[in-house]
Amino acid sequence: MTVESTAAHKPRRSAGSKAGASGTERARTTARKSAEPELVQLLTPEGKRVKNAKNAEYAKYVSGVTPEDLRGLYRDMVLTRRFDAEATALQRQGELGLWASLLGQEAAQIGSGRATREDDYVFPTYREHGVAWCRGVDPTNLLGMFRGVNNGGWDPNGNNFHLYTIVIGSQTLHATGYAMGVAKDGADSAVIAYFGDGASSQGDVAESFTFSAVYNAPVVFFCQNNQWAISEPTEKQTRVPLYQRAQGYGFPGVRVDGNDVLACLAVTRWALERARNGEGPTLVEAYTYRMGAHTTSDDPTKYRADEEREAWEAKDPILRLRRHLEASNHTDEGFFAELEAESEALGRRVREAVRAMPDPDRFAIFENVYADGHALVDEERAQFAAYQASFATESESGFAAGTGGN
Ligand SMILES: Cc1ncc(C[n+]2csc(CCOP(=O)(O)OP(=O)(O)O)c2C)c(N)n1
């Protein structure tokens, strides 16, 4: 395995704090550096293929990858980034209430997403736009919830891709239960649950680890360690590298370079195969970086230094694969030009689809809460109806509609 340079990891300091680390900061930084672990890397940031004895175990899972496959992975990442940029712009223009960008996490998502099989089941958090893409969910369907016109936007069973989960970490429990069911059914499908470094501090995740281990559930826990849980850095959440936690539960954990799409593909294939073979859960920690804000409601300049982002821009997952493709003569200008046109078309399609989304029926929110009727929901519906009617009264009086004389 290749040890990533620790030089890029400067002591964390809030953007506004004075120079010079305090004793506590120094201790934290020392602990962080000594805990800086090895990671599985198959492509360096310069796009060079890494081949060594330690990586061989994982590299064999991508030995059959063709130049066409590599172009496919590149296309997936570019289109996902384009979609994400369009959604961010749409939020800024008031078309979406909120957006959680995946900028920088494309390789972790496309590599792991492309490792899944059609019959596998995916439990995402709220940022897995690239995994959704790999599962065949129409990207425009991801936007309804962020526009506030529905509570999901797609049929989870249509693509075996569960609805987004905002309550952090809870989907790992759903995934574990589902995986236990898959095993009881005797199927050889696998389950993969996505979550963040911050979510790893949740009790739900610890419970999932315990249950999946003792029941040997066919589940892969895919943690995208983007190093920040909103404004909380990872080192405030853990004393050991996240992947090492798995050992305490009795299953393997591996840290992969989350900006290396090939390594993410290889390691996830390996972990899914373990699940299928009845070898139980695996924790994959994809070590990556959230280059944008946590969501469009967040301002990272308040808590993180610009140099940190700049250091990670140099490890951009898309640029890395592009360098590799170019150095290997796997592409030509025509490929990039066509992809550029495809990206623009996707952006336009997304924009038009969002603007055309109809407002929901005001009372739809009360539907499908329970399979049968429920007294409390009936009461809430009645209260809401009365509230709505109060506006009608104002409008009839000509007050709210502004038709009264002045
Ligand atoms: C149970 C719960 N607690 C708190 C929150 C508020 N919250 C939303 S996102 C977030 C941080 C999540 O960080 P991480 O798991 O690292 O994922 P990331 O957003 O960085 O991908 C928090 C605390 C929540 N949604 N659910």
The ligand as an ORCA input file, in Angstrom:
! r2SCAN-3c Opt
* xyz 1 1
  C     -29.146     12.347     13.990
  C     -28.726     13.674     13.401
  N     -27.997     14.528     14.139
  C     -27.599     15.703     13.609
  C     -27.945     16.036     12.327
  C     -27.489     17.360     11.731
  N     -26.436     17.079     10.741
  C     -26.726     17.074      9.429
  S     -25.388     16.706      8.518
  C     -24.397     16.591      9.863
  C     -22.926     16.262      9.711
  C     -22.719     15.011      8.957
  O     -21.362     14.810      8.698
  P     -20.842     13.519      7.988
  O     -21.529     12.316      8.549
  O     -19.365     13.539      8.052
  O     -21.344     13.640      6.490
  P     -21.027     14.749      5.392
  O     -22.203     15.704      5.406
  O     -19.734     15.387      5.729
  O     -20.976     14.026      4.091
  C     -25.115     16.841     11.016
  C     -24.545     16.828     12.380
  C     -28.722     15.115     11.592
  N     -29.092     15.352     10.337
  N     -29.087     13.931     12.139
*
